[in-house]
Amino acid sequence: MDLVTRLQQAGVGRGDLVGLAVTPDGTVAVGLDDSGWTAPVSELAAADEALRPRWVTWSQETAQRLVTDDVRLVMCWDIAAVHRLLFGGWRADPGWAWAHLHELPLDQVPGTEPRSRGEADLFDAAQEQEAELAPADQAGDGPDPVGPDGQLRPEWTRGGWAGTPDRLAVWARLALRAARVQAAAISGQGVELATARSESTIELLCAELWADGLPMDAGAAERVLAGIIGPRPRGEAEAAAMRVARDGQVLRHAPSGVTADLRSPAQVRLLLAAAGVEVPDTRAWRLEEFRDSHPLIAALLEWRKAERVATTYGYGWLDEHLGADSRLRGAWTGCDGAAGRMTASNGLHNMPAAMRQAVIAAPGHVFVRADLGQIEPRVLAAVSGDQALAAATSADDLYLPVATQLGVDRPTAKVAMIAAMYGQTTGHGGQAGRRMRAAYPVAMAYLDTADRSARAGRDLRTYGGRRVRMSSAPADSARVAARGRYGRNALIQGAAAELFKMWALTVRARGLPLGARIVLCLHDELLVHVPCDHAEATARLVGGCLEETAARWAPGGRVRFIADIAVIRTWADAK
């Protein structure tokens, strides 16, 4: 009997939770409350298409294994993602998540990573010998993944779940069991069910982003690098000579006989002092204030840009991360462990703007690029319920009606809004921010409440329910104030991230028939790779998906969300 038939006979329908486990070699097991089976990966794909259940996975690792077999699930319940929603922080391995759900001592959670052979010591050997002599229900191994103390056995969490087909099925059933406990805990913790589902399924998209990669032309990338740091060096000696030459472009502006290691902040300060420029530190924003005071400053700032490219995004970076298929790849996660923004490795989130010239759509394809406009103040209007601020979102440029309401010009209105969300209380921003309290008292009260809670060390919850952990350790007044500023902004950034991810998932689902695939999620920006013939349809679809998402995320239609959407050939074409 195939998997589709088994699940149909069990009454599984669209959206029902079904446990899922996949071994590194691609063996699949599914689990229900009272049964579990193994199956070929092809049957899993057929079951997903026919029944559309919500597969319960322990982490994104399952999706990564499946996507290498070209199996892309529609939706899931990711235990690690939901754990981070419920409890905050980053750690979310099975043992840790299980202990939280069952209120077990966290300091007794067994480690999840076995030591390498070379790291073993006499104490480890004694423990292993003791475990071998102990009964199965007291040792780390056993037929049940849950030990007598209620914790998951370390032998299971370290990979023992994949040892046999029976164990694999048990692990899938245990995932379902954990998900049911999580689902029951959600309402009591103030987490929206829609957020849990979205944060889970975004991990499927993250696995796909890792597998698909970002289109990048190697030749164009090399030309960009050559224009910034020079041609590819032929060995370390030539690379060293190029570094000396770059340094020379700065040091030629130094007083006669004065030199310095430009990579040492202390020496750079001495260099600047010799040129008559006294600064307390050498941060870029500080040096920008002195750019016109001495040619050494301007040269140093330009050197830093080139040095960053040379050391972080140079030829070595290109060789390591750009595949032979002209795709730049990195690991993605749906949550940064703090307010909940998506993150990516290997420079995908911090790529120098100049490198966008090399992000070129594959032949026969284009990009549909969409960037949310003025997202944070619009999110503030939605999550706070401030009717006056919601009314301002009807304008394409929200800062114009805000300026009218505050009786200031547009630049000052923008400063006032940013100051409110980031907690600036001094200077021009602080003065403008005080006007916000009279104009938008509900929005300001929402931010101030978050600020006070964060200062007091109380954890926060975003609009969708993500727990933002706050330290309650004693601190001086400056650190307490910084904690408050972080708290008020984390609620806005976190809510914006939740909206963005729901939008991305809607585009992922609706764009499938058009061959549209998301290849980059950058804060508030989507980059969708699509066949040329479907470009305009995809652009319309992306805009429609934003309206659909906003209607679900912020029902009532009082807050308007907008996006700048364009069809482009190269990422650098985006305005």
N, C-alpha and C positions, 0 to 999 in steps of 0.2 A: 504494500500500500504506500503510495507516494505521500509526500508531506502535505500537499494541498488537501488531499482527501482526509488525512488524519485530522488536520485542523478544522476542516469543514464539519466532520463528524463530532468534533469536540465543541462545535458551536462558535468558533472564533469568527468574528466579523471585523469590519473596519474600525480601527482605533482601539481594539481590545489589546490589552497587554499580553505579550508572549515573551518568555525568557529566551535569550539567545547567547550562545557561546561558540566561539570559533577558534580552533587550534592554529598554531603557526603554519601547519601544512595544509590548512583549508578545510579540515573536517568540521562540520556544522552540527550543533545540537540545539534543539528547541525544548522549552520546558513550560508546562502548564502546572496548575496547582497540584494535580495528582498523577501526572505522567510526564514523560520526556522521551525524546527519540533523537537519534543521529540521522543525518541525511546528507546527500551530496549538495554542494553549493548551488548547483543548477536548480535543484528543487526549492531551495530557499528563494532564489530569484523568482521562480514561478509562483510561489506562495505570496510573495510580496506584491506581485502584480495582480494576482487574482483576488486576494483577501484584504490587502492594505491594513494589516495589524500594526500596532505600535510596538516595535521590537525593543525589549529591555536589554541593554548592554551595560557592562560594568564600566566601560570607558570608551574613548574614541579609538582605542587600539583595535577594537572589533571592526569598526568601519574601515580602518586602514587596511586590515587584512582582506576585507571583502572587496574594496575598490581595486586592489591589485588583480582580482579576478573579474574586474569589470561589473561587479554587483554593487549597485547604488540604491540603497534602501530609501523608501519615501519618507519615513518618519521613525522616531525612536524615543525611548525614555532612557536617558543616559544617567546612570546612578552617580557617577562622579560629578557631572554638571549640576544635578539637582542637589547633591550634597553641598556644593559650593554656594548654591542659592540659600539653602536652609541654614548653614552653619558658618559661612564665610571662610576666608583664607584660601590657600591653594591646595594643600594636601587633601587627596580624596581617593586613595587606594582602597581596595575592598575592605581590608581589615579596619582601617580608620573610619570609613563610612559606616560599617556595621556597628562598631563600638559606639559611635555617636547615636545611631538610631535606637540602640538598645540600652543607652545610658550606662555603658560599661566603663571601667577605669581606663582612661586614655593612656596612662603611663604603663599599662600592661598590654597594650596592643603589640603583638609580635612584629618585628621588622619584616618588611616586604622584600628586601633585596638580600639574597644569599651572598656571603663573602666569597671572593675568588679563592681558588685553591692556595695561592701564595700567601693569603692573609690569615689563614687558619693558625691558631696557636694551641698550647696545651690545654687551656681552659675550654676551647671549642671541642677538642678531642674528647675531653672528659664528659662534656655535655652530650656529645653524640653517643658515647658509649653508654651513658646513663639512659638515653632515650631508647637505645636498642634493647636494653634490659627491661624497660618499663612496659606495662601493658599498653595495648594499642590506644585505649581511650584516655591514657594519661600522657602518652608521647605526642609529638607533633603530628604524627600520621594517624590515620583512622578512617573508617568507612564513612563517617559523617564529617563534613567540613567544619561543623561547629563543635568546639571542644566542651568539656564539662564546665568550664568557667564562663561559657557563653561567647567567648572570643572565637574568631575564625582561626583554625589551625594554621600555623605558619607553613607547614608542608603544602597545604592547599594554596595559600595565597602566593607562594613562591613559584607556582607553575604546576603543582601536583594535580590541579583540577583537569589538566589536559592529558593525564597519563593513560587513561582508558576511556572507551566510549561511555561506560557507565558513569564514570566520574564527570565526564564532559556534560552529560545530561543532568546530573545532580547540580553542577555549577550553574547551568541555565535555569533550573528550577529555583535555585537559591537567589539568583538575580531577580526573578519575578517576585519572590518573597520579600526581598529588600525593597523593591519598587513599591510594593503594596504598603509597606510601612511608611515609606517616604510620602506616598500619596495621602495617607491618613494624617501625616504630620503637617502637611502643607497648609491647610486651612487654619489650623491652630497657630501657625507661625506667621500668618499674614502674607504668604506667598501666593501669587495668582497662579492658578492651574495653567493658564495660557502661557505664562512666563516659563514655568517648568517645562512645558512641551517645546516651546521655542528654543530655550537654552539647551535642551537635549538635542534637538534636530540640527541646531547650528553646528554641532560636532560632526555630523555627517557631511555638511558643507565644508568644514575644515579639512576633513580627510580628502575630499575631492579637490580642494584647492592645492593640497600637498601633492596629490597625484597628477593633476593637470598642469600645474605650474603657470607662471606668467610668461606670455610670449615675449621674447627678446631677441633681437638680431645681434649676433656676435660681432659681425663686422662693424656695425654702427656703434656698438658698445666700445669696441677698441678705439674707434675714431674719437669718441667723446673723451675717453681716458687720455688719449694722446694729446688732446687739446688742453687738458688740465695739468697732467703730470709728465707729459712727454711720452715718447714711443716706448714700447715694451722693452725692458732692459734685457741684454743678452748675458745674464749671469749676475752674481752678487756684486762683483766689482763695479760693473756699470750701474747697477742700482744704487750703490753707495755714492758714486760720482754724481748721479742725478739728484740725490738728496742734498749733497753739498752745493750743487748749483741752485737748487730751490732756496736753500738757506741763504745763499749769497745775494739773492734778490731782495732780501730783507736787510742783511748786515751791511750792504753798501750804503744804507741810509744812516748807519750808526756813526757816532763820533769817531774820529781817527784813532786807531789802535784799540778800540773797544770791541770785544766779541762776546758771544754767549751761546749756550746751548738753548735753542729756541723751544726745545721740548721740556725744559725745566722752568716752571712758573717763577721760581725764586730768581733764577738768572735773568729771565725776561724782565722782571721788575727792576733789577739792577741796570739792565740795558736801557730801559726807559728812563730811569732816573738820571743816567749819564747823559741822555738826550734832553733832560730838563722836564720830563713828564713824570710827576709823582702820582702813583695810583695805589690804593690799598690792596688791590688784587688784580689779576689779569683776565677776569671773565670777559667774554666777548661783548656783552652788553655794556660793560664798563668802558671798554676800549672804544666802542662806537662813539661815546660822548667826546672822545679826543681825536677822532679820525682826522679832522681838519687842522689839528694843532701842530702836527709834525708828519712828514712823509713816512717816517718809520712806522707809525701806527697803521696807516692804510696798507702798507706793504705787509705788515704782520698779520692783519686780518685776512688779506688775500692768501697769504701763506698757509694760514690755518685751514682754510677751505680746501686747498690743494693737498695739505698734509692729511686731512681726514680722508679724502678720497684715496690717497696713496696707501695709507695704512689699513683702511677698513674696506674700501670699495675699489681696490686696484685690480691689477691683472690676476693676482692670486685668488681674490674673491670671485672673479669671473670664471677662472678655471675650475674652482671648486664647486660652484653652485649652478652654473649654466650648463644644462645637459646638451648632449649631442643633438637632441630634438629641438633645440632653440627654446627651451623653457627654463626659466629661473625658478628654483624650488626652495621651499623652506617649510618648517613645521608650523602648523597653525593650531591655535586653541581659541575656544569661544569665550574665554574669561581670563582676565589678567590676575585674578585672585584678589582684586581690590573692589573697584566699583563695577567691574564687569565688561570692560572693553575687550574686543578681539585683539589678539597679538599674533605676530609672526616672527620667525627667526630668519637669519641669513640676509638681513638688510631689507626685507620686503616692506617694512613699515618705516624705514628711515633712509631710504634711498635718496641720494642727492638729486635735486631737481634736474640737474643737467642730464642725468642718466635716463630721464623719461624720453629723451630723443631716441633711445635705443629700444624702447618698448613699442614694438611695431606689430600690428596684427598679422597673422599668418596669411599667405596667399588665398584670395577668395573670401577673406573675412575682414571685418572692421570691429572697432570697439564701440559700444554704447556706454558713454561715461555719464554718470549721474551723481551730483553732489548736492546734499541737503543744504538748504539755505537758512542761515540764522537759526540753526536748530536748537541751540541751548535756550535762548529766550522763549522760543515757541514751546519747548518742552516745559519750561518754568510755568508758562501760562496754563498748560494742561494739568500738570501735577498739583499745582497750588489751587486751581479753581478760581483764579482771579479774573473776574469778568471784564474788567477794564483792559487788562493786558491781553486777554483773549480777543477782544475787539480789535486791538492793534494788529493782530496776526492776519487779518483779512487783507492787509496791504502786502504787495510784493516786497517792499522794503519796510520792514517793521519799524525801523528806527525813525522814520519820518513821522508817523503818528505819535510815537513816544516823545519825540522832540517837541511836538506841538503841545502834548499833555504836560510836559515839564517846563515849557516856556524857554527852551534852549535851542541851539542849532543841532544839526544831526550828529556831528562828531562828538559833541558833549553828551548827547543822549546815548550814544553807543558806549562811551566811557562810563556813564552812570549805570547802564545795564550790566556791563562786565564787572564793575566795582561791586555791584550788589551780589552777583553770583560768586565772586571770588573773595568777598569780604574785605575789600579795600576801604579803609576808614580815614586815610590821610590824603593830603594833596588834592589835586583837581578831581580825581576819581571819587574821593571821599566826600567832597563838597557836592558833586553832582548826585552821588548816591543818596544823600540826605533828602533830596527832592523826590526820590523814588518812594519814600515812605508815605508821603502824602498822596502821590498819584496812584500807587499800586500797593495799598496796605496789606492785602491778602497774600500777594506773592512775597512781600518782604517778611511777613510774619512766618510764612512757611520756611524761608531761609534762616530767619533768626532762631526759630525753634530747633532746627538742625544744628545750628552753630552752638547753641547752649548745651544741647545733648552731647555733642562731640567734645566740648570743653570739659564736661563733667565725666567724660570717659564712658558714656553709655553708647552701646552699639546702635546703629541706624538701620533702617530698611528703606530700600528704594521704592519707587512707585510700583514696580512689579514684585517687590518683596525680597530682593537680594539683601542679605545681611552684610553690612559694612562694619567690620570690626574696628573698634576704637580703643586705644590704650587708656587704662585708668591709672597708670603709674603716676606718682607725684612728679610734677614738672614745674619749671619756673614760668613766669607770666608770658614770656615770649613763646614758649613751646605750647602752652595752653591755648594761646591765641591762634597759633598755627594749626592746632588741632581743630579748632572751630572753623577756620577757613577751609580746611580740607573737608570737614564734614558737610558744610553747606554746598560745596561744589560737587562732592561725590554723589549727592542725591540727584543733581542735575545731569552730570556726566553718566551716571549709572542708568537713569531713565532714558536718556538719549541713546545709549548703547542698546537697551532693550528694544526700543522702537526701531533702530537701525537693523538689528538682527531679524526682527519679524518681517521687515521690508525685504531684506535679502532673501529670506526663505520663501517669501511669496513670489519674488522674481524667479528664484530657483525652480519652483513648482510650475508656475505659469509659462516660463520660457522654454521648457523642455521640448514642446512640439516644434518650436522654431529653431532648434539646435543652438539655443543661447545658453552659454555657460559663464557663470561668474568666475573671473580669474583673479580678482583683487578686491578686498574689503579694506579700505584705508580710512579708519575713523568714521567719517560721515560720507564717504565716497565709494561708489560701486563702479567697477570696470567689468563690463560684460562683453565676452568674445562671441561674435555671431556671424553667420554667413552673410555676405553682402546683400543677397536677395531678401533677407529678413530684417535688415537694419532698421528701416523706418517703422515696421510693425513692432519690433522690439523696443524701440524708443517710446512708442505710444504705450506699450505694455508696462514698461518700467514706471511711467507716470501714473498709469492706472493702478498699479500695485501699491504705490505710495498712498493713493486715496483710499484703497481698500484697507491697507494696514492701519492708517490713521483712524478710520471709522471703527475698527475693532479695538485698537489700542486706547484711543481717547474718544469713546462714544459721545454722541451729542452734536458733533460737528461744529463746536464753538471755536476750536483752534484749527487754523489752517496751516498745513505743512507744504512746503514747496521744494522743488529740486531743479537745478540747472542740468538739463539733459541735452547731450549732443552726440552726434555720430562722427567719429574721428578715426583716422588711420593710425595715428601715433599718439601715445599718451601725452606727449608734449604739446599736441594741438589743442588740448583742453585749456580753456581760458579761465 
